[in-house]
Amino acid sequence: MSRSYGQYCGLARALDVIGDRWNLLIVRQLLIAPARYRELLDGLPGVATNLLSDRLRDLEAAGVVERRPAAKGNAVVYALTPWGAELREPIEGLIRWSTPLMVNGPGGDRFRQEWLAVALPALIDGGTADESSTVGVAVDEQLFQVRVTDAGLEVTRHDGRPLDAVIRADAAIILGLAAGMLALEDIRGVVDLEGDESALRGIFAP
């Protein structure tokens, strides 16, 4: 890398690779799914196109990101290498650490519903959830499905399967529930709940 802390320390050397501004947010986007350049640009509001190109080049040179042929057409998508995908654990730790910073809501900050696919698995314990149940989480008309698997909590866009329950709410409320700072009883009057509430309680156990 062109810049280095010059320290023989695992943290310093990790930051040499992923410590520049936007790098971890690029990784967040690729944890959701491999993406084309335009999709990354759309998913990172505020990043300049030349800066995104520079960051992708650096992450590719470091072995965190790779280019792959897209499933359709002649386009190329960016994806995490197996080593890059190991950043999921520290990123989830940072999301949990950020909980006090999220209490006041978004304010004027931008939000994209797709970011819930990384945030919810980091925040939700799901220890009392039934593995046979799938619940829906709807934010701004975007519907996600949440279920517990042998590998942990899975959050994906709704694929049309039947849902045991659905909660419709603002992102701040969903994140508060996921972090255990809110309970369903606290927000009953400001959200829409459908279906089996016990399935929702299994996922959003405080």
C-alpha positions in Angstrom: 0.0 0.0 0.0 1.2 3.5 -0.7 0.7 4.6 2.9 1.5 2.7 6.0 1.7 3.2 9.7 5.0 1.4 9.6 4.2 -0.6 12.7 4.7 -4.4 13.2 1.3 -4.7 14.7 -1.7 -6.7 13.4 -4.1 -3.8 13.9 -1.8 -1.3 12.2 -1.3 -3.6 9.3 -5.0 -4.2 9.0 -5.6 -0.5 9.0 -2.9 -0.1 6.3 -5.3 -2.1 4.1 -8.8 -1.1 5.1 -8.4 2.0 7.2 -8.9 4.6 4.5 -12.2 6.4 4.2 -14.9 4.4 2.3 -13.0 1.1 2.4 -15.1 -0.6 5.1 -18.3 0.7 3.5 -17.3 -0.8 0.2 -16.8 -4.1 2.0 -20.2 -3.6 3.6 -21.8 -3.4 0.1 -20.0 -6.5 -1.1 -21.1 -8.4 2.0 -24.6 -7.8 0.8 -23.8 -9.2 -2.7 -21.2 -8.9 -5.5 -21.9 -5.7 -7.3 -21.2 -3.8 -10.5 -19.4 -0.5 -10.4 -22.6 1.5 -10.8 -24.4 -0.5 -8.1 -21.5 0.3 -5.7 -21.7 3.9 -6.6 -25.5 3.9 -5.9 -25.0 2.1 -2.6 -22.4 4.5 -1.4 -24.1 7.9 -1.4 -21.6 10.7 -1.2 -18.6 8.9 -2.7 -16.9 10.5 -5.7 -16.5 8.2 -8.7 -12.8 8.7 -9.0 -12.3 8.0 -5.3 -14.4 4.8 -5.5 -12.2 3.7 -8.4 -9.0 4.4 -6.4 -10.4 2.5 -3.4 -11.4 -0.5 -5.4 -8.0 -0.6 -7.1 -6.3 -0.5 -3.7 -8.5 -3.2 -2.2 -8.0 -5.4 -5.2 -4.3 -5.0 -5.0 -4.4 -5.9 -1.3 -6.3 -9.1 -2.0 -9.6 -8.0 -0.3 -11.6 -7.5 -3.5 -11.6 -9.3 -6.9 -13.3 -8.8 -10.2 -15.5 -11.6 -11.6 -17.6 -12.0 -14.7 -21.3 -11.1 -14.1 -23.8 -13.9 -14.2 -25.4 -12.2 -17.3 -23.9 -10.3 -20.1 -20.3 -9.2 -20.5 -20.2 -7.0 -17.4 -17.8 -7.4 -14.5 -18.8 -7.5 -10.8 -16.7 -6.7 -7.8 -16.8 -9.4 -5.0 -14.9 -10.1 -1.8 -12.2 -12.7 -1.8 -12.4 -15.4 0.9 -10.0 -13.3 2.9 -12.0 -10.2 2.4 -15.2 -12.0 3.4 -13.6 -12.6 6.8 -14.1 -8.9 7.5 -17.8 -9.7 8.3 -17.0 -10.5 11.9 -15.1 -7.2 12.7 -17.7 -5.2 10.8 -20.5 -6.8 12.8 -18.6 -6.0 15.9 -18.4 -2.4 14.9 -22.1 -2.3 14.1 -22.8 -3.6 17.7 -20.4 -1.1 19.1 -22.1 1.7 17.3 -25.5 1.2 19.0 -25.2 4.3 21.3 -24.4 6.3 18.2 -27.7 5.3 16.6 -30.1 6.1 19.4 -31.0 9.6 18.1 -32.1 8.3 14.7 -30.9 9.2 11.3 -31.2 13.0 11.5 -30.2 14.3 8.1 -28.1 11.2 7.2 -29.0 9.1 4.2 -30.2 5.5 4.6 -30.6 2.6 2.2 -32.8 -0.3 3.1 -30.2 -2.8 1.8 -27.8 -1.9 4.6 -30.2 -3.9 6.9 -28.9 -7.1 5.4 -25.6 -6.5 7.2 -26.9 -4.7 10.3 -29.6 -7.1 11.4 -27.5 -10.3 11.5 -25.0 -8.3 13.6 -27.6 -7.1 16.1 -30.1 -9.8 16.4 -29.5 -12.7 18.8 -32.3 -14.9 17.5 -31.7 -17.3 20.3 -35.4 -18.1 20.9 -36.4 -18.1 17.3 -37.9 -21.2 15.7 -35.7 -22.4 12.8 -38.9 -23.3 10.9 -40.2 -19.7 10.9 -39.5 -16.8 8.6 -40.5 -13.3 9.4 -40.7 -10.3 7.1 -39.3 -6.9 7.9 -40.6 -4.1 5.7 -38.9 -0.6 5.6 -40.1 2.0 3.1 -41.9 -0.7 1.0 -38.7 -2.9 0.8 -39.5 -6.3 2.2 -36.8 -8.5 3.7 -37.1 -12.0 5.1 -35.3 -13.0 8.3 -34.8 -16.5 9.5 -32.5 -18.5 11.7 -30.4 -21.2 10.0 -27.7 -23.6 11.2 -25.1 -21.0 10.0 -26.8 -18.1 11.9 -29.3 -15.4 11.1 -30.0 -15.0 7.4 -31.4 -11.7 6.1 -32.3 -11.5 2.4 -34.7 -9.7 0.1 -38.1 -11.5 0.2 -38.1 -14.3 -2.4 -41.8 -14.9 -2.3 -41.9 -17.6 0.3 -44.8 -17.6 2.9 -44.0 -15.4 5.9 -45.1 -16.3 9.4 -45.3 -12.7 10.4 -44.4 -9.2 9.0 -43.4 -6.0 10.8 -43.6 -2.7 9.0 -41.7 0.2 10.6 -39.1 2.9 10.1 -35.5 1.8 10.0 -34.7 3.4 13.4 -37.4 1.3 15.1 -36.3 -1.9 13.3 -32.7 -1.3 14.4 -33.8 -0.5 18.0 -35.7 -3.8 18.1 -32.7 -5.7 16.7 -30.3 -4.1 19.2 -32.6 -5.0 22.1 -33.2 -1.4 23.0 -36.9 -1.6 22.1 -39.5 -4.3 22.7 -42.6 -5.0 20.6 -44.7 -3.7 23.5 -42.9 -0.3 23.3 -43.7 0.3 19.6 -47.1 -1.4 19.1 -48.9 1.8 18.4 -46.4 3.1 15.7 -45.8 -0.1 13.7 -47.9 -2.5 11.6 -47.7 -6.1 12.8 -49.2 -9.0 10.9 -49.3 -12.7 11.5 -47.8 -14.8 14.4 -46.4 -12.4 17.0 -44.6 -15.2 18.7 -42.4 -15.6 15.5 -41.5 -11.9 15.7 -40.7 -12.2 19.4 -38.4 -15.1 18.7 -36.4 -12.9 16.3 -36.6 -9.6 18.2 -36.2 -11.0 21.7 -35.0 -8.1 24.0 
